[in-house]
Amino acid sequence: MIPTLPLRARNRLAETILSALADAEARGTLEALASGAAPGDWAEPADGADASLLRLRARRAAEALRDRPVIAASTRAAVLEAAALLFDAGLGFEVHELLEPHWARADGDERETLQGLIQIAVGYQHLANGNTRGARALLDEGSARLAGRRLDDLDLEPFRTAVVASAARLPDLPPEAIPCFPRRGGGPNGASSGGHEAA
């Protein structure tokens, strides 16, 4: 995961990233931010470290979305695929923002399962931000919510097991030990679990 920006920039960038799922102009804005050429209506953060972080997060989002068609994620399967792209790019906060409206409309097992996925994404985001205690709590709660669950035809047990194993390694968890988000047919290379380099 990549650390988040200060609140205002964090929220604005997240809005741009989520818009870029279905809007070519927003993708252009991400590409511009990634290159350091912020569009006129975008004020760069004053601090040099924040400006570098903004470019990094924008670059990772732009790279993750580059080969994805510019279409709205209209089905839950499409939303989960978009969440996987963002999670695997190190953008846990954006996964939270993407899944939260679906969680708010859900009920029963579906709501519990979406909450577990959100908690795990935010848990790893807390870890990237240096909050190990918050990370551990959310990873534990989120993985407990996923125990034995499926979402549509997506088996979440391998992901849950990998999250539990990674949480046991805190605070010394290397970025490559963060599991890939669950996908139909396994991970990005067909693997059902396993880490990736997120930094």
Protein Blocks (a to p, Z undefined) as FASTA:
>chain_A
ZZdddfklmmmmmmmmmmmmmomklmmmmmmmmnopacfklccdfblklmmmmmmmmmmm
mmmmmmpccdddfbfklmmmmmmmmmmnopaklmmmmmmmmmmmpgcjllmmmmmmmmmm
mmmmmmmnopaklmmmmmmmmmmmmgopaehjacfklmmmmmmmmmmmpckbcfklpccd
ddehiafnopabdcddfZZ
